[in-house]
Amino acid sequence: MGSFSIWHWLIVLLIVIMVFGTKKLKNIGGDLGGAVKGFKDGMKEGGTAPDDKVTDAAKVSNAGAAEKTTIDVEVKQKS
């Protein structure tokens, strides 16, 4: 009773196909495959040096952050 046989899984698959339809399941499968591929590509790129992936826009924004070394804070006192 604890494990399902192949017939149980085939019946579940048939019900899922009847409920969602083959076109929707194909789209879901394609989306899932694309997500897995993107994840694998991201994991491969994660091993590269951080200097390799720095863009010009990131360099400009980091330069602006380096120039500003103080933080202006206003204190509101309760009367």
C-alpha positions in Angstrom: 0.0 0.0 0.0 3.0 2.3 0.6 4.3 2.5 -3.0 2.5 3.3 -6.2 2.7 1.0 -9.2 3.2 2.1 -12.8 -0.5 1.9 -13.4 -1.2 4.4 -10.6 1.2 6.9 -12.1 -0.3 6.4 -15.6 -3.8 7.1 -14.3 -2.5 10.3 -12.5 -0.8 11.4 -15.7 -3.9 10.8 -17.7 -6.0 12.9 -15.3 -3.4 15.7 -15.3 -3.5 15.7 -19.2 -7.3 15.8 -19.2 -7.4 18.7 -16.7 -4.6 20.9 -18.1 -4.4 19.9 -21.7 -1.3 19.0 -23.7 -0.6 22.5 -25.0 -0.5 24.0 -21.5 1.7 21.2 -20.2 4.0 21.7 -23.2 4.3 25.4 -22.3 5.0 24.6 -18.7 7.6 22.1 -19.7 9.3 24.6 -22.0 9.3 27.3 -19.3 10.7 24.8 -16.7 13.4 23.8 -19.2 14.4 27.4 -19.9 14.6 28.1 -16.1 16.8 25.1 -15.6 19.1 26.1 -18.5 19.3 29.7 -17.1 20.2 28.3 -13.7 22.9 26.1 -15.1 24.3 29.1 -17.1 24.2 31.2 -14.0 26.1 28.6 -12.0 28.8 28.4 -14.7 29.2 32.2 -14.7 29.4 32.2 -10.9 32.9 30.7 -11.1 34.4 33.5 -13.1 36.3 36.4 -11.5 34.1 39.4 -10.5 36.3 41.8 -12.5 35.4 40.0 -15.7 31.7 40.8 -15.4 31.8 44.5 -14.3 30.1 46.7 -16.8 30.8 50.4 -17.6 27.5 51.4 -15.9 28.6 49.6 -12.7 32.0 51.3 -12.8 30.4 54.7 -13.1 28.0 54.0 -10.2 30.8 52.6 -8.0 32.9 55.7 -8.8 30.1 58.0 -7.6 29.7 55.9 -4.4 33.5 56.2 -3.7 33.4 60.0 -3.8 30.7 60.3 -1.2 32.3 59.3 2.1 29.8 60.8 4.6 26.2 60.3 5.3 23.9 63.3 6.1 21.4 62.4 8.9 18.8 64.7 10.3 17.7 64.1 13.9 14.1 64.9 14.8 13.6 65.6 18.5 10.3 65.2 20.3 9.1 68.3 22.0 
